[in-house]
Amino acid sequence: MEIEIIEPKHEIVDEINSQAILKKIERIGRVSHKSEDRTAPGTAEEFIKKLLGWGHESILEHVSFTVKFICDRGVTHELVRHRIAAYTQESTRYCNYSGKIQFIKPLFFKEDSEAYRLWLESCEACASSYLKLISSGAKPEEARDVLSNSLKTEIYATYNLREWRHVFKMRCQKAAHPQIREIMIPLLEELQKEIPVIFDDFEIITIDDSYPKAAIKKV
Ligand SMILES: Cc1cc2nc3c(=O)[nH]c(=O)nc-3n(C[C@H](O)[C@H](O)[C@H](O)COP(=O)(O)OP(=O)(O)OC[C@H]3O[C@@H](n4cnc5c(N)ncnc54)[C@H](O)[C@@H]3O)c2cc1C
């Protein structure tokens, strides 16, 4: 039975056209005070910043984008608790892993440690039990019961910009699980480059060298 250990990753599925997004939000936001005539090149950033400062975040709900995450099933169990969302996930009911099973490397176990060896041993054991169950006639939806939280999964998550900000606030904070921070912090860093005005009120901090960074929302 082949098992493969892989790293988690993310991919922004949509093209992020920062200028078009800001222009759209400004256009929508300006209807409140009928200030459309004040729109000019470069006004969107300042206008949106002002509205966000007031907590007028509903304007962000008009823009959504999708991200594909490859991570473990423990992480997606946390992700899908966020409800203002659309999700589509690889199904352990329908996918048959008897050819190869992939597991996500846990960042907190160093590869040369006893903990990592024990973790790897458990992946091999559950993969072996899975294969035996399939070989004895079990369906994938039945055999999956022996698989662990570390099983690799793929999920597409779509949130609007307001919900993305909420998810980052909850899932990048120091109290969040290190493996969800591990996928969320690089995404937040990418978005801070793409659309700074929407995400630059998060400050990314280093906790310690062996752990992923955290982000705190500046007040
Ligand atoms: C560090 C950490 C530890 C956690 N530990 C646990 C745990 O031990 N056990 C556990 O079960 N969960 C736990 N959770 C999950 C947590 O309770 C939430 O379910 C999860 O973070 C989803 O976020 P959310 O509820 O804010 O809302 P989302 O679903 O992301 O919704 C966004 C916002 O919309 C509003 N909203 C959405 N739905 C409703 C509604 N029905 N009514 C009113 N307002 C609504 C709220 O303002 C909410 O904050 C933990 C989360 C974190 C970050």
The ligand as an SDF file (V2000), in Angstrom:
LIG
                    3D

 53 58  0  0  0  0  0  0  0  0999 V2000
   -9.7540   29.4000   18.3540 C   0  0  0  0  0  0  0  0  0  0  0  0
  -11.0690   28.7350   18.0940 C   0  0  0  0  0  0  0  0  0  0  0  0
  -11.4980   27.7010   18.8770 C   0  0  0  0  0  0  0  0  0  0  0  0
  -12.7280   27.0870   18.6370 C   0  0  0  0  0  0  0  0  0  0  0  0
  -13.1150   26.0340   19.4150 N   0  0  0  0  0  0  0  0  0  0  0  0
  -14.2720   25.4080   19.1870 C   0  0  0  0  0  0  0  0  0  0  0  0
  -14.7000   24.2960   19.9990 C   0  0  0  0  0  0  0  0  0  0  0  0
  -14.0080   23.8700   20.8920 O   0  0  0  0  0  0  0  0  0  0  0  0
  -15.8830   23.7090   19.7100 N   0  0  0  0  0  0  0  0  0  0  0  0
  -16.7110   24.1650   18.7070 C   0  0  0  0  0  0  0  0  0  0  0  0
  -17.7850   23.6160   18.5070 O   0  0  0  0  0  0  0  0  0  0  0  0
  -16.3220   25.2030   17.9150 N   0  0  0  0  0  0  0  0  0  0  0  0
  -15.1510   25.8420   18.1250 C   0  0  0  0  0  0  0  0  0  0  0  0
  -14.7630   26.8730   17.3140 N   0  0  0  0  0  0  0  0  0  0  0  0
  -15.6340   27.2690   16.1920 C   0  0  0  0  0  0  0  0  0  0  0  0
  -16.4160   28.5630   16.4890 C   0  0  0  0  0  0  0  0  0  0  0  0
  -17.2790   28.4020   17.5890 O   0  0  0  0  0  0  0  0  0  0  0  0
  -17.2440   28.9730   15.2540 C   0  0  0  0  0  0  0  0  0  0  0  0
  -18.1980   27.9570   14.9640 O   0  0  0  0  0  0  0  0  0  0  0  0
  -16.4070   29.1730   14.0080 C   0  0  0  0  0  0  0  0  0  0  0  0
  -15.2700   29.9420   14.3060 O   0  0  0  0  0  0  0  0  0  0  0  0
  -17.2490   29.8620   12.9280 C   0  0  0  0  0  0  0  0  0  0  0  0
  -17.2660   31.2490   13.1460 O   0  0  0  0  0  0  0  0  0  0  0  0
  -18.5770   32.1330   13.4460 P   0  0  0  0  0  0  0  0  0  0  0  0
  -19.5520   31.3600   14.2440 O   0  0  0  0  0  0  0  0  0  0  0  0
  -18.1100   33.4570   13.9640 O   0  0  0  0  0  0  0  0  0  0  0  0
  -19.2740   32.4020   12.1740 O   0  0  0  0  0  0  0  0  0  0  0  0
  -19.4510   32.3380   10.6070 P   0  0  0  0  0  0  0  0  0  0  0  0
  -20.2890   31.1770   10.3110 O   0  0  0  0  0  0  0  0  0  0  0  0
  -18.1410   32.4930    9.9150 O   0  0  0  0  0  0  0  0  0  0  0  0
  -20.3130   33.6480   10.4210 O   0  0  0  0  0  0  0  0  0  0  0  0
  -19.7700   34.9560   10.4200 C   0  0  0  0  0  0  0  0  0  0  0  0
  -20.5460   35.8550   11.3520 C   0  0  0  0  0  0  0  0  0  0  0  0
  -21.9150   35.9190   10.9240 O   0  0  0  0  0  0  0  0  0  0  0  0
  -22.7660   35.9860   12.0640 C   0  0  0  0  0  0  0  0  0  0  0  0
  -23.6200   34.7990   12.0890 N   0  0  0  0  0  0  0  0  0  0  0  0
  -23.5200   33.6800   11.3030 C   0  0  0  0  0  0  0  0  0  0  0  0
  -24.4980   32.8290   11.5800 N   0  0  0  0  0  0  0  0  0  0  0  0
  -25.2140   33.3760   12.5760 C   0  0  0  0  0  0  0  0  0  0  0  0
  -26.3600   32.9650   13.3110 C   0  0  0  0  0  0  0  0  0  0  0  0
  -26.9610   31.7890   13.1030 N   0  0  0  0  0  0  0  0  0  0  0  0
  -26.8350   33.7870   14.2500 N   0  0  0  0  0  0  0  0  0  0  0  0
  -26.2670   34.9930   14.5080 C   0  0  0  0  0  0  0  0  0  0  0  0
  -25.1690   35.4560   13.8660 N   0  0  0  0  0  0  0  0  0  0  0  0
  -24.6620   34.6560   12.9060 C   0  0  0  0  0  0  0  0  0  0  0  0
  -21.8630   36.0550   13.2930 C   0  0  0  0  0  0  0  0  0  0  0  0
  -21.5970   37.4080   13.5960 O   0  0  0  0  0  0  0  0  0  0  0  0
  -20.6150   35.3820   12.8110 C   0  0  0  0  0  0  0  0  0  0  0  0
  -19.4450   35.7570   13.5500 O   0  0  0  0  0  0  0  0  0  0  0  0
  -13.5570   27.5200   17.5540 C   0  0  0  0  0  0  0  0  0  0  0  0
  -13.0960   28.5710   16.7520 C   0  0  0  0  0  0  0  0  0  0  0  0
  -11.8800   29.1810   16.9980 C   0  0  0  0  0  0  0  0  0  0  0  0
  -11.4180   30.3020   16.1040 C   0  0  0  0  0  0  0  0  0  0  0  0
  1  2  1  0
  2  3  1  0
  2 52  2  0
  3  4  2  0
  4  5  1  0
  4 50  1  0
  5  6  2  0
  6  7  1  0
  6 13  1  0
  7  8  2  0
  7  9  1  0
  9 10  1  0
 10 11  2  0
 10 12  1  0
 12 13  2  0
 13 14  1  0
 14 15  1  0
 14 50  1  0
 15 16  1  0
 16 17  1  0
 16 18  1  0
 18 19  1  0
 18 20  1  0
 20 21  1  0
 20 22  1  0
 22 23  1  0
 23 24  1  0
 24 25  2  0
 24 26  1  0
 24 27  1  0
 27 28  1  0
 28 29  2  0
 28 30  1  0
 28 31  1  0
 31 32  1  0
 32 33  1  0
 33 34  1  0
 33 48  1  0
 34 35  1  0
 35 36  1  0
 35 46  1  0
 36 37  1  0
 36 45  1  0
 37 38  2  0
 38 39  1  0
 39 40  1  0
 39 45  2  0
 40 41  1  0
 40 42  2  0
 42 43  1  0
 43 44  2  0
 44 45  1  0
 46 47  1  0
 46 48  1  0
 48 49  1  0
 50 51  2  0
 51 52  1  0
 52 53  1  0
M  END
$$$$
